[in-house]
Amino acid sequence: MRTTILDVQKMKTRGERIPMVTAYDYTSAQIADRAGVPLLLVGDSLGMVVLGHASTVPVTLDEMLHHIRAVVRGSERALVIGDLPFLTYTSTEQAIASARRVLQEAGAQAVKLEGGVAVAPIVARLVELGVPVMGHIGFTPQSVNQIGMRVQGKHADQAAQLIMDAVALEAAGAFAIVLELVPAALAQAITSRLQIPTIGIGAGANCDGQVQVWHDLLGLYTDFKPRHAKRYAELADTIGAALASYAAEVRAGSFPTTEHSSTMDEAALRAAIERVERAAQDAA
Ligand code: KIV
């Protein structure tokens, strides 16, 4: 049985912290699911960490669907949330059409979209139609060309706006809200005002849950380390060393060995070669 948004609400009510991680493919979903992570976000961050774009802006809905399907296939217990990419929810009609594809065609159980008061009517309509929606405020990566990549809400007017955004999303029926790059004290103030959980990234320890990007968490970058990320492994180093050993063994002829090869009856091979040689002579 997959985690549901009702389970997520119960976690907040019980005061249980909620872990969430991004996943972009079958294998990573399987690993995270088996590790017991209850929420998997197929984030449009895949545009940067998987596809190599400079921002999330170029990501298309078709690309999201491709990755969401793989994550759904790789997981059994986690709630899978699919990001609606840039400019795929500019009107209620478009948001419904996009969410339909994420839930019906790709099999996610919820969508996430960026924005506060401005998108609240769209969130309300999606929720009314049965689409679980996770909000996302603070630093909203799809707006990077307007706001840059920096902490949001340090000043009173911005902080007040973020509180109003969070309240509007809750009133619209969002089941949780991501707070990205928000001062810890503001994230705490928002969290304490809401019945629904907040999931922080670069928003301090007092959110109800935390989300990290797969590549940041596992050290899959060699040089880029965002301040809000904690590396729980250095997989780029581990993978790099493994690949270097593999290449060295291939060059040295020490891989593969008989252990990695299969055998066949010598007579069968001889017969095959004779047959081919006879056919070549007949054709000459
Ligand atoms: O796309 C993403 O991975 C996200 C998280 C950083 C919250 O939106």
Residues whose N, C-alpha, C, O or C-beta is under 5 A from the ligand:
A	BS01	KIV	T22 G43 D44 S45 V178 V211
